[in-house]
Amino acid sequence: DEIILTSADYARQKFWFYFFAGSGAGGIGIAQLPTMFSDAAAARATAELSGSTTRGGATLDAGPLVGIYYDAEISMEDVADAIAKAPSAEFISSRSESLNYMASRGYIERGDFAKEMEVKGCNALASCVVYDAISQGKGGVVSPVVYEDKLEAYRSGIGNGVGGDVVASSFVGDLNGFLAVKVGAFFGLVFCLFIDFAFIANAGIEGWLK
C-alpha cells in the first residue's frame, strides 16, 4: 500500500535531517568560538606568568575593538618598544625552531616572533598586538616582505601617529583591520549557528506542535 505522508510527517523528516546534519556542523562551530580569542588569551597569560615588564604610561587608544578582543589595557609605550626592537625577518627565520613548512621558507611564524621578542625583553601582550597588526588576521604566518614593509611603515610613520606620536597611525589602522576580521568572523559564525538552530526549531514546531 502507498504510504501517504502528511505535512507533519515531512516536517518531522526535515527535523531529523536538520538535527543530525546541524548538530555536527553546530558542534564544530561552537568549538571554534573560544579559539578565535585564544591568541590574545595566551599572550595575556604569558605576560602574567612570566612577569612580563611594562613601561606603563598611556593606554593604547585604537578604538573599542581593542578592549573587546584583548580584554586588557595595553601600554602605548610597550607597543612602541616592541615595534622598535622587532628583529628583521631574516634574523627570525634563521633562528626559527618551527616545524611549519612556511616558516622553513622564510615566513615569520607567530611563535618564532614571540620567542625573539621575549629575548629582547618586550612585553608579551604588546608583542602579540604588533604581530596581529602585521598579520591583519591572515593566519599564523606572515610573508617576510609584508613583515619588513609593515615595520618600516610603523617606524617611519611616527610623525603621523596618535597619542603624542608614540605609535604610527598606520599601525592603528592595521590593528583595527585585524580586529575587524576577528570580530567579524566571530559574529558571522554566531549568525550561522543561529540560522542552523532556527531551522531545527522550526522543523520541530511544524512536526510536533502544529
MARTOR-887460 format. One line per field, with one value per residue (C-alpha): x, y, z; residue in one letter. Coordinates in nm, 3 decimals. Last residue first. Layout:
N
x <- c(X  ...)
y <- c(Y  ...)
z <- c(Z  ...)
resn <- c(A  ...)
***
This chain:
210
x <- c(0.116  0.338  0.500  0.631  0.590  0.747  1.035  1.100  1.114  1.349  1.592  1.593  1.645  1.937  2.126  2.029  2.163  2.482  2.535  2.485  2.735  2.986  2.945  2.971  3.307  3.437  3.354  3.525  3.843  3.847  3.760  4.032  4.296  4.186  4.183  4.544  4.636  4.482  4.649  4.985  4.940  4.859  5.208  5.253  5.422  5.315  5.180  4.882  4.837  5.078  5.166  5.521  5.567  5.518  5.874  5.872  5.527  5.578  5.916  5.763  5.486  5.723  5.952  5.668  5.499  5.823  5.889  5.541  5.349  5.250  4.970  4.688  4.556  4.421  4.599  4.938  5.130  4.865  4.843  5.221  5.225  4.943  5.119  5.439  5.240  5.095  5.437  5.609  5.950  6.266  6.464  6.462  6.084  6.061  6.262  6.027  5.713  5.832  5.915  5.575  5.387  5.558  5.750  5.782  6.130  6.051  6.110  5.844  5.602  5.662  5.578  5.813  5.910  6.252  6.331  6.668  6.750  6.386  6.389  6.710  6.593  6.260  6.444  6.416  6.137  6.301  6.140  5.796  5.806  5.911  5.632  5.382  5.511  5.496  5.134  5.057  4.780  4.484  4.328  4.033  4.232  3.933  3.678  3.935  4.096  3.757  3.665  3.913  4.289  4.370  4.680  4.695  4.921  5.222  5.337  5.674  5.560  5.754  5.647  5.609  5.641  5.306  5.114  5.258  5.226  4.863  4.780  4.951  4.764  4.432  4.506  4.597  4.291  4.028  3.908  3.971  3.675  3.423  3.563  3.403  3.064  3.117  3.220  2.917  2.693  2.819  2.757  2.430  2.310  2.334  2.176  1.908  1.845  1.773  1.570  1.365  1.318  1.170  0.948  0.832  0.750  0.545  0.366  0.282  0.122  0.287  0.081  0.218  0.109  0.000)
y <- c(2.232  2.136  1.815  1.844  2.215  2.306  2.062  2.192  2.549  2.454  2.274  2.555  2.811  2.604  2.642  3.007  3.088  2.892  3.090  3.417  3.313  3.226  3.567  3.732  3.568  3.617  3.987  4.016  3.858  4.037  4.373  4.317  4.267  4.578  4.768  4.666  4.770  5.115  5.166  5.066  5.305  5.582  5.546  5.497  5.741  6.048  6.222  5.987  5.912  5.887  6.093  6.179  5.816  5.699  5.587  5.314  5.176  5.191  5.016  4.750  4.692  4.665  4.423  4.187  4.210  4.106  3.833  3.691  3.639  3.316  3.237  3.338  3.634  3.827  4.151  3.976  4.295  4.423  4.085  4.068  4.409  4.313  3.990  4.182  4.426  4.131  3.977  4.300  4.322  4.198  4.135  3.761  3.781  3.946  3.662  3.399  3.589  3.613  3.242  3.153  3.376  3.232  3.461  3.320  3.228  2.905  2.692  2.901  2.808  2.440  2.478  2.273  2.591  2.630  2.952  3.115  3.200  3.297  3.549  3.709  3.721  3.877  4.154  4.184  4.379  4.624  4.949  4.796  4.625  4.948  5.143  4.878  4.887  5.268  5.255  5.033  4.784  4.765  4.422  4.230  4.167  4.142  4.376  4.630  4.659  4.664  4.991  5.209  5.242  5.422  5.247  5.319  5.597  5.521  5.182  5.056  4.702  4.401  4.046  3.872  3.544  3.418  3.741  3.825  3.466  3.452  3.775  3.644  3.313  3.495  3.710  3.402  3.209  3.465  3.295  2.960  3.017  3.020  2.721  2.457  2.617  2.584  2.218  2.139  2.334  2.144  1.809  1.915  2.068  1.748  1.534  1.785  1.923  1.573  1.481  1.798  1.763  1.416  1.558  1.836  1.585  1.384  1.699  1.784  1.442  1.144  0.899  0.546  0.351  0.000)
z <- c(1.490  1.781  1.661  1.308  1.241  1.576  1.524  1.171  1.303  1.588  1.358  1.102  1.381  1.514  1.188  1.144  1.493  1.425  1.105  1.297  1.566  1.293  1.132  1.473  1.538  1.184  1.201  1.541  1.406  1.069  1.227  1.487  1.218  1.031  1.360  1.415  1.060  1.106  1.444  1.295  1.002  1.253  1.395  1.771  2.009  1.810  2.123  2.146  1.779  1.488  1.183  1.293  1.398  1.041  0.974  1.236  1.166  0.789  0.812  1.036  0.784  0.488  0.672  0.771  0.431  0.260  0.516  0.447  0.769  0.942  1.187  0.957  0.760  1.058  0.974  1.004  1.085  1.327  1.498  1.532  1.700  1.938  2.037  2.107  2.323  2.517  2.576  2.687  2.521  2.691  2.373  2.437  2.474  2.135  1.983  2.125  2.024  1.663  1.647  1.794  1.548  1.241  1.009  0.659  0.538  0.353  0.663  0.837  0.559  0.627  0.997  1.212  1.399  1.559  1.375  1.439  1.075  1.013  1.298  1.173  0.811  0.909  1.093  1.468  1.645  1.888  1.774  1.718  2.057  2.233  2.064  2.177  2.534  2.533  2.418  2.716  2.651  2.887  2.887  2.742  2.423  2.188  2.344  2.465  2.121  1.947  2.119  1.929  1.900  2.224  2.355  2.727  2.849  3.064  3.180  3.065  3.123  3.238  3.165  3.499  3.315  3.438  3.377  3.035  2.920  3.034  2.850  2.535  2.557  2.596  2.291  2.087  2.211  2.113  1.797  1.966  2.200  1.909  1.721  1.946  1.883  1.508  1.525  1.738  1.503  1.199  1.368  1.526  1.201  1.000  1.273  1.369  1.022  0.889  1.199  1.171  0.797  0.849  1.121  0.889  0.618  0.865  0.980  0.618  0.591  0.430  0.231  0.231  -0.076  0.000)
resn <- c(K  L  W  G  E  I  G  A  N  A  I  F  A  F  D  I  F  L  C  F  V  L  G  F  F  A  G  V  K  V  A  L  F  G  N  L  D  G  V  F  S  S  A  V  V  D  G  G  V  G  N  G  I  G  S  R  Y  A  E  L  K  D  E  Y  V  V  P  S  V  V  G  G  K  G  Q  S  I  A  D  Y  V  V  C  S  A  L  A  N  C  G  K  V  E  M  E  K  A  F  D  G  R  E  I  Y  G  R  S  A  M  Y  N  L  S  E  S  R  S  S  I  F  E  A  S  P  A  K  A  I  A  D  A  V  D  E  M  S  I  E  A  D  Y  Y  I  G  V  L  P  G  A  D  L  T  A  G  G  R  T  T  S  G  S  L  E  A  T  A  R  A  A  A  A  D  S  F  M  T  P  L  Q  A  I  G  I  G  G  A  G  S  G  A  F  F  Y  F  W  F  K  Q  R  A  Y  D  A  S  T  L  I  I  E  D)
***
